Amino acid sequence: VVTFTTIGYGDLSPSTTPGKVFAIVFSLFGVAIVGVALGIVGEMVVKAQEEAASKLKEEGKKRMMAMIKNRREKAKDSDAIRPNNEQEKTLWDDVFGLIKADGALLVLIVLCAIGIGHLEGWPLIDSLYYCAITTTTIGYGDLSPQGEGTRLFAVVFLPLAVVVLTKVLGGVASLYIDRKTRKAEKEFLNRELTLADLVAMDEDGDGSVHMGEFLSFMLVAMQKVSAEDIQELNELFRSLDADGGGTLQKEDLMILAQRKSNESLGELA
């Protein structure tokens, strides 16, 4: 627990080479798991706040998993013939991709730690151990630079190392949340449409759903925009539709310009 939470009291630390090797793996993977857990907890907190903020948002969130689109046989066939590695990418694939993208910075951090260890006369395994324990902010205190030069170098190295690892761990947490969001949206789009959905989409109550109503419903249900945003855009459209024809044309602009001109003349009069 002291290691996972990066507290590092310093009263217990590995002293053997196998123990230090295990600590390298244990600290990196353990803190990464904590990062994912924090991402899950953060997601739960945000979700709870959104549910409490508005009943409309709560209904939109529940509809995230509702049925709103018929599965097409063509899409099924397409998925069936698609190779498995293209159809589904695991979380670890994304994590390794993230590490690969930041590989240059991670290698730089390791090389800096090895450089400090070389100047301090540490074995290679101790240098790697120092790198892992330091960048994860565990800091048992059993290894630290003692020379004046290495301590001055550590002034630059320590913030850089912590920032780089924090960026990577934050990316891991973001990957988990993004994957869960994409999965929910995919299931949302592949469910069947229900009569209740049609009723909810039919904003004008004419018994049919046109594309604008469908898009509005989908965007709100998928939480791309809020219902208030849609309402404001609808009001903006109606204010620009000067002739009330349901479309925007150059005649509408001419009418609006004429109204503005008349208002200006009225104010002068």
Summary of the structure (lengths in Angstrom):
residues: 269
radius of gyration: 29.0
end to end distance: 79.4
largest distance: 94.1
contacts: 672
relative contact order: 0.11
helix: 72%
strand: 0%
